[in-house]
Amino acid sequence: MGERDLYRGCLLGGAIGDALGYPIEFMSRDMIQKKYGKDGITDLVVSKGGKALISDDTQMALFTAEGIVCSEMLRRQGKVSEPSDEVFSAYGRWLFTQGEKRLKPEMKGWLLDHVDLHNKRAPGNTCLQSLLSGIKGTWQSPHNWSKGCGGVMRTAPAGLFYEKGEAFLKGVEFAAITHGHPSGYLPGGALAFMIASIISGSGIREAAEEAIDVIELWDGSLETAAKLRLSIDLADSKSNDADAIAKIGEGWVGEEALAISTYCAIRYGSDFRKALAASVNHDGDSDSTGAITGNLLGARYGVEVIPDDWIDTLELKDVLIRTADDLYDRYIGTPDWKIRYGTGKGSVYL
Ligand SMILES: [Mg+2]
């Protein structure tokens, strides 16, 4: 298995976890069991169009990746480019896909051209409101005090593009664009760091332990570090999934979403179906915990552990694969980068 498969695994795995959890995002564990049986939801729900639908988590992760590559394109053209500015601009385009036409985002990149991305899939209020302000939030100058998991659910692409030290900072910056509480942005840094570490050969547990050391250097890190440590301890315990996850929380906030996902990924390793089932069948934010678990497992074990039938039915599968390849090709680029990511060309909305 080549490194490219880990990149594809990370984005496809995340999207599949998101799609698995999306139909049950707002259901309690009891409600899920009543509807899907004792084991809860264990298979993708296929929509009328024949696809398993992704939600805002995957949409925003794709736009994170687009912003990163747009920034790299500018750098290659000899222009000064701050990656978080380009990611902020990309999130403006995501806002546009949600039907919000009041702001005029920079119309570039290639994602806008995919009509399947122009769908509202329960977007988070904090993301919508903070982007609507037109101001880029930063961790040094936050414009809210939100620690919702909307910050962390979209930062995995930073871990695929940057080396782990830089990935942490970039993950923090990208999450802080909309989420100003340390437990909103530090998990974003931690996830990007963990993905970068896993891609370079670490196990998931090792990456989580390393991430705790990095998190603890930051102000406001107590909650995130404590939840991540708890997730490792619980993965080693005899506790069943329902009890373990309930001890961590429901995943609506950043530190809990990262910790629930880390717990599921460590406990079930390469058993992708079991890990994802555990990550979504609980009282909380199923699509985000599914997405992050899928990111971690895909980055560690690659596309081959993901069931083929799940990949086949996944909405936007080809866009996800191409985006993963663009991040993988970060040192060389591909001939069509200029058309898809360069300024001045690339969108029907120009
Ligand atoms: Mg969602």
Residues whose N, C-alpha, C, O or C-beta is under 5 A from the ligand:
A	BS01	MG	S55 D56 D57 R121 A122 D287
